[in-house]
Amino acid sequence: ASAAEILAGALKIHSEELSQKSKGKAQKKLMVFVVGAKSFGKGSVQEVVPVSNDCAVKITTSLYFLPNDSSVQGLGIEPDFTIDRQFPPPDQVLWFNKNYGRERALPNYIKVTENEKEEEKKEDENDEKKSWTERMRKQLSGDNQFRSCITLINILDTAKHNCPAKVNTRDSAIDFMKANYLTGETILMDEVKI
């Protein structure tokens, strides 16, 4: 919230203004696309003022404004591509699936190899010994918003190499990427009669 929203909003506005200045011509400067969920909407600055007797008052002293004089406060930043966060299932569901939701969880399941249980225990022990970097890498690989950003970057890069005229401005790039990548937004469907 707050500073991150100001940065995202300022970059988006700057990119939109550059796009408007080029008016349909190929945009060679910064193209920024905001991906994710609508931001929190905190655009205020608070200060803690000591009063007395180990007490203090926290008051809002100012508001942040974006380069176009709009405020983030209470509104947030609207992304170009809305991709809501999909949270992993709770630990209870993971435990249930591991212990009851699979054939191998049954006591007398048919074993293909003799060492399956030992291999499973070793995997669990290895997960506990992983470094912070390895755990973050695993977490990011399962983060749907991160994966969606990578997919959008790949779509844009492929389009720049194969059909650059379709992505030469910010607006046309957004239209092209939305047409070629399904996000959480509503899909418009037409009935085709034969």
MOFEN-V874271 format. One record per residue. RES is the residue in one letter. SS is DSSP state (H for helix, E for strand, L for the rest). OMEGA is omega in radians with two decimals (999 if undefined). Layout:
# MOFEN-V874271
res:RES ss:SS omega:OMEGA
res:RES ss:SS omega:OMEGA
This chain:
# MOFEN-V874271
res:A ss:L omega:3.03
res:S ss:L omega:-3.04
res:A ss:H omega:3.12
res:A ss:H omega:3.11
res:E ss:H omega:3.13
res:I ss:H omega:3.13
res:L ss:H omega:-3.14
res:A ss:H omega:3.14
res:G ss:H omega:-3.14
res:A ss:H omega:3.11
res:L ss:H omega:-3.14
res:K ss:H omega:3.14
res:I ss:H omega:3.12
res:H ss:H omega:3.13
res:S ss:H omega:3.11
res:E ss:H omega:3.13
res:E ss:H omega:3.07
res:L ss:H omega:3.13
res:S ss:H omega:3.13
res:Q ss:H omega:3.12
res:K ss:H omega:-3.12
res:S ss:H omega:3.05
res:K ss:L omega:3.05
res:G ss:L omega:3.10
res:K ss:L omega:3.12
res:A ss:L omega:-3.12
res:Q ss:L omega:-3.08
res:K ss:L omega:-3.11
res:K ss:L omega:-3.00
res:L ss:L omega:2.97
res:M ss:L omega:-3.12
res:V ss:L omega:3.08
res:F ss:L omega:3.12
res:V ss:L omega:-3.07
res:V ss:E omega:3.08
res:G ss:E omega:3.13
res:A ss:L omega:3.08
res:K ss:L omega:-3.05
res:S ss:L omega:-3.00
res:F ss:L omega:3.12
res:G ss:L omega:3.09
res:K ss:L omega:3.13
res:G ss:L omega:-3.11
res:S ss:E omega:3.12
res:V ss:E omega:3.10
res:Q ss:E omega:3.04
res:E ss:E omega:3.07
res:V ss:E omega:-3.12
res:V ss:E omega:3.10
res:P ss:E omega:-3.14
res:V ss:L omega:3.06
res:S ss:L omega:3.09
res:N ss:L omega:-3.13
res:D ss:L omega:3.12
res:C ss:L omega:3.10
res:A ss:E omega:3.10
res:V ss:E omega:3.09
res:K ss:E omega:-3.10
res:I ss:E omega:3.06
res:T ss:E omega:-3.06
res:T ss:E omega:-3.14
res:S ss:E omega:3.10
res:L ss:E omega:3.03
res:Y ss:L omega:3.03
res:F ss:E omega:3.11
res:L ss:L omega:-3.12
res:P ss:L omega:3.13
res:N ss:L omega:3.13
res:D ss:L omega:3.03
res:S ss:L omega:-3.11
res:S ss:E omega:3.06
res:V ss:L omega:-3.00
res:Q ss:L omega:3.10
res:G ss:L omega:-3.08
res:L ss:L omega:-3.09
res:G ss:L omega:3.12
res:I ss:L omega:3.11
res:E ss:L omega:-3.12
res:P ss:L omega:3.04
res:D ss:L omega:3.12
res:F ss:E omega:-3.13
res:T ss:E omega:3.09
res:I ss:L omega:-3.12
res:D ss:L omega:-3.12
res:R ss:L omega:3.03
res:Q ss:L omega:-3.07
res:F ss:L omega:3.10
res:P ss:L omega:3.13
res:P ss:L omega:3.14
res:P ss:L omega:-3.12
res:D ss:H omega:-3.13
res:Q ss:H omega:3.13
res:V ss:H omega:3.09
res:L ss:H omega:3.12
res:W ss:H omega:-3.14
res:F ss:H omega:3.13
res:N ss:H omega:-3.12
res:K ss:H omega:-3.03
res:N ss:H omega:-3.09
res:Y ss:L omega:-3.01
res:G ss:L omega:-3.12
res:R ss:L omega:3.12
res:E ss:H omega:-3.06
res:R ss:H omega:3.10
res:A ss:H omega:3.12
res:L ss:L omega:-3.02
res:P ss:L omega:-3.07
res:N ss:L omega:3.14
res:Y ss:L omega:-3.11
res:I ss:L omega:-3.11
res:K ss:L omega:3.10
res:V ss:L omega:3.09
res:T ss:L omega:-3.10
res:E ss:L omega:-2.97
res:N ss:L omega:-3.07
res:E ss:H omega:-3.13
res:K ss:H omega:3.13
res:E ss:H omega:3.11
res:E ss:H omega:3.14
res:E ss:H omega:3.10
res:K ss:H omega:3.13
res:K ss:H omega:3.11
res:E ss:H omega:3.12
res:D ss:H omega:3.12
res:E ss:H omega:3.13
res:N ss:H omega:3.11
res:D ss:H omega:-3.12
res:E ss:H omega:-3.08
res:K ss:H omega:-3.07
res:K ss:L omega:3.12
res:S ss:L omega:3.13
res:W ss:H omega:-3.13
res:T ss:H omega:3.13
res:E ss:H omega:3.12
res:R ss:H omega:3.11
res:M ss:H omega:3.11
res:R ss:H omega:3.12
res:K ss:H omega:3.14
res:Q ss:H omega:3.13
res:L ss:H omega:-3.14
res:S ss:H omega:3.10
res:G ss:L omega:-3.10
res:D ss:L omega:-3.05
res:N ss:H omega:3.14
res:Q ss:H omega:3.10
res:F ss:H omega:3.14
res:R ss:H omega:3.12
res:S ss:H omega:3.09
res:C ss:H omega:3.13
res:I ss:H omega:3.12
res:T ss:H omega:3.12
res:L ss:H omega:3.09
res:I ss:H omega:3.13
res:N ss:H omega:3.10
res:I ss:H omega:3.14
res:L ss:H omega:-3.14
res:D ss:H omega:3.11
res:T ss:H omega:3.13
res:A ss:H omega:3.13
res:K ss:H omega:-3.14
res:H ss:H omega:-3.01
res:N ss:H omega:3.13
res:C ss:L omega:-3.03
res:P ss:H omega:-3.13
res:A ss:H omega:-3.11
res:K ss:H omega:-3.12
res:V ss:H omega:-3.05
res:N ss:L omega:3.03
res:T ss:L omega:-3.13
res:R ss:H omega:-3.11
res:D ss:H omega:3.14
res:S ss:H omega:3.10
res:A ss:H omega:3.11
res:I ss:H omega:3.12
res:D ss:H omega:-3.12
res:F ss:H omega:-3.12
res:M ss:H omega:3.10
res:K ss:H omega:3.13
res:A ss:H omega:-3.06
res:N ss:H omega:3.10
res:Y ss:L omega:-3.13
res:L ss:L omega:3.07
res:T ss:L omega:-3.14
res:G ss:L omega:-3.10
res:E ss:L omega:-3.12
res:T ss:L omega:3.11
res:I ss:L omega:3.08
res:L ss:L omega:-3.13
res:M ss:L omega:3.07
res:D ss:L omega:3.08
res:E ss:L omega:3.12
res:V ss:L omega:3.14
res:K ss:L omega:-3.14
res:I ss:L omega:999
